[in-house]
Structure formats: structure tokens, C-alpha cells
Amino acid sequence: MLAAWTYFFPASREGAKPRFDARLSRIGPTGQQDYTFPILGWSKNPIGLLDGNMVLGEANIRYATNGKHLVSFEVKSGQVNWIRETPSGELKLQGALADGGLLLSAQGRIVYFNREGNGVELPQTVAPIKDGDIGLAQFDLFDKTPSKPLQLRDVQPFGISGAFLAVEDGAPAGTGKLIQSMLN
């Protein structure tokens, strides 16, 4: 079992300032192991829910975010593989992929990260019209000119081919329908 929590370190007499640390506890048949992540807490609200902060990938790699930083962490060894920081906006995990990579959304675009931490924005996504949504590019069938992007509120990858299921935003930005698409 894994448990994520935010630790509050109060100020000390030696001059250390108070701070929040992002912690992870692995509880198994041999006991408990605690790890500290190199990020300042899990969320803006230190007592908020953490259900969207982590996803387990292939080979026991856990991807975690506090919305600003993305961390790749090997669960068994406790080693942080890499950490990335977004220059602006907020990261939202979308899901782990069978190749060991990860899909996330940042500033309304889908970004693919491989297990080594190299990220690339997928060209099928564009800046959304509504903050908090993901913009999926659409084109006119005849002249191929861009049209208004489809506003997605959630994307879930499946399979190894880059396919995903998504939920379109509801009214007034969309119709709330389920969408299946290929990213390749």
C-alpha cells in the first residue's frame, strides 16, 4: 500500500523556517518505508485530497505531481529518477502508458513524457478556449482549415497505440459526449 501525505516541519530554535514536505509511505509485509519527495507539498491545500496526484506506471515507476512539479519515482528502491517543473500553468496527470511513459495535461495541451523524463506536446492538442479544459484540434473535412477546438475535460489513455478515451466538456463549451481517438 502507498500513502501520500504532507508533513509540516515547524520552525526550530536554530533558525530553520517552517515548511511543508511531500512524503510517501510504502507499507508492505516487511514494514513501512517513508520517502520525502523534492517538492514543496502535494497541493496548494496541505490537507486537500491527493487522489489526482499520483499514477503507477510500468516497472513500479510512480509518477507524482503537485501541479507544478512532475516526479518519476521508483517505488521499491525509493529513488527519484527525475523531476521536471512547468514554467507556468498547472499539471494534471492523465494516465500511465504501457511503454512506461505518461500522458499529462499542461495549459490545456496533452504532453507525453517517456520513462527517461523527455516530454513533447502532442500536435493533436491546441490551447483550449476554456481554462481547465484540454483543446483537441479539429479541421474542416474539405479544405483542412482549423475549426474551433473540441473542449475536453478528461482524457484517459488505453492500449499501446496512443489511443485515448475522452469526455467532452458540458454546456456551454460542449455536449458532454464520450470520444475515442487515436494520437498516432
N, C-alpha and C positions, 0 to 999 in steps of 0.2 A: 504494500500500500504506500502511496505517496501522499504527503500532506504539505501544502504550501501555506506559509504564514508570514506575517510581517512582524519583526522583532523591533521593539523600541528600546534604544540604548539611552538612558537618561544622562544628563550632564554629570561629570565627575569633578572631584575637588582638584584633580591635576590639570584641569583646563579643557578636557575633552568636551565637545559640544554635543547636545542631544542629536540623535539621528535615527532613521528607520533603516533596517536591513531586510532585504528579501531573503527568506530562508525556505529550505525544503527539507523535509524529513522523510527518509525511506525506512519503513517499518516492515521487517521480514521475520522469518523463522529464527534468525540468529540475533535479533535485536534491532536497535534503532541507530541509524546514522543520520547526522544532521549536516547540511551543507549551507553555505552562505553564497548567494549569487552576487556578482559585481554590479548590482543595480540598486537604486535607492528606493526600495519598497516595490510592492507589486502593483499598486494602483494609486491614483490620486487620493483615494479614500483608504487609509490604512486598515480600516475594519470592514471594507467592502467585500463583495463576493469575488472569488477568484476563478469561477468556472470557465471564463474565456481566456485565461492567462497561460495555459499550457496545453500541449498536444504531444502524444507519444508517437515517434516515428519508427522507422525500421532500425534494427540492431540496437535497441534500447537507447536510442537518442531521444531526448526530450527537448522540445523547443518551448521556450518560455518568453513572455513579453510583459512589460509593464505599460505598454502603449508607446513608449519612447525608445526602448532598447529591445533587441532580439538576441536571445542567448541560446546556443546549442550546448547541451549538457549530456554527458554520458552517465546514465543512471547508476550502473554498477560500480564504476571507478570513482565517481564523484568529480570527474574532471570537466571543466568548462572548455569546450573545443574552440569556440569563438564567440564574439559579441559584436553586434552592429547597432548603430544608433541612427535614427531617422533625423534628417535636418529639420523637418517641420511636419506637422500633422500627427496623426495617431495611427499606430499599427494595430491591426486586428488579425488574429490567426484565422485562417480559413480551413486548413487541414494538412495533414502529412500525406506524402505520396509514396507509392511502392518503391520508387528508385532511391528513397532516403531523403528526398527533398521536401520542400514545404511550400505551400501557397499561403500568402497573406495579402491583406489589402492595406494600402497606404495612400492617403489622399485620393481615395476613390478609384485607384487602379490596382489590378492584381499583379503581384510581384512573385516570381518564382525564385527560391533560394535552393541551391544544391547543398549536399551534406558538407561541403567544404566552406560554405558561407558566401559563395558568389551569387549575387542577386541580379535579376534582369526583369524589367517591366514587360508584361506581355502586351504585344501590339493590339490585341483584340479589345483591350480596355482603354478607355479615354476618361478624361476628367468628367465627373458626374455633374449634373445640374443641381442636385440637392446634396448638401453636406451630409455625410454619414452613409450615403449610398455608394455603389460601385457602378461606374459607367461602362456599359458594353457597347462597342462600336456597331453601328448599323449603316447600311449603304443601300441606295436605290438599286433595285434589281436590274434596271435597264441601262442607266448611264453611270452607275457606280459612284455617284456623288454621295458624300456623307449626309446622313439624316440625323435627327435628334437621337442621342444615345438612349439605350434602354437602361432604366434605373433599377439596379438590383440591390436588395437589402441583405442577401446572404448567398454565399457560394460554397458548395461542398464538392471537393474533387472525388473522383472514383476511377478505379482502374489504373493502368499504366500508360494509357494513350493520351493523357491530358484532358480527358472528358470531365465535365462537371455538371452538377445539378444546381440550379439557382432559383431563388424566389424573387420575382419582380416586386418592386415596391408597390404599396397600395395607393389608392386615390389620394391626392390628385396627380401624383407623379407617375402612376402606373396602374395596372389592373390586378396585381397580386397573384399572377399565374405562375405555375412551375415551369421552368425552362431547362431543357437539356441541350448541351452544346459541346463541341469539340474545340480544344485550344490549338491543335496542330493544323 
